[in-house]
């Protein structure tokens, strides 16, 4: 039996005593749609709906960087995210800023175990599932955990942040 990879995200779960399952899959370095790759690799294999697999996006507001966590098949409403974060406006963060702030590479940014805790909003749809998956801190690595644990570990709020 191989040992599960250790990342700051998995370490955060262990440290907090949060029940989680690590899932790995073969990441194709040519793929640039990282969330879609996770859905393609994991949804059928694990018997989960694509909407149970969440992506982590970084936005920039007048207050600085913030994190939005939402289902992979959905698009982020920047207006709704800004409102949920108490900001007037939000734009997508530059990839280099996201990597520098979180300590993760784009495509492997986890909402957990980031270098610096940022204001975080998780889409309210997460609460409709008993388990959700999110990046485990590297490409090809996802964590499965209860949405309440994800929200608590991130210090997140919840709101409807997807575009209609």
Secondary structure, DSSP 8 states (H G I E B T S, - for coil): -------HHHHHHHHHT--EEEEE----TT---HHHHHHHHHHHHHT--GGGBEEEEEEEETTEEEEEEEETTS-B-HHHHHHHTT-S-EEE--HHHHHHHHSS-TTS--SSS-SS--EEEEEGGGGG-S-EEEEEEETTEEEEE-HHHHHHHHT-EEE--B--
